[in-house]
Amino acid sequence: MKKNKMYNMVFQTHDAVFQHNGIATSTKQAKEIYIGNGELIHIKEVTEDFPISENAVYKALTEGGFGETEAETITCLLRRGYENTVL
């Protein structure tokens, strides 16, 4: 299973230029997912710039009212699905 990466994309519409960070398994998939947001004028993989702490997510979930099972399930999905997960 391919893990997701973070991509920084710059889009241009008829009256604005904007930037968006999004998740996808490849540049090709990112282009497919975010099509319709304007003309894609730049895309760069930036996963290393955005580590996600598994422990911080777990703590936020449990302190926010999620049960232990739900918090463990979500952090497991994060670990298995995102390339730059840290403890």
Secondary structure by P-SEA (a helix, b strand, c coil): cbbbbbbbbbbbcccccbbbbbbcccaaaaaaaacccccccbbbbccccbbbbaaaaaaaaaaacccaaaaaaaaaaaaaccccccc
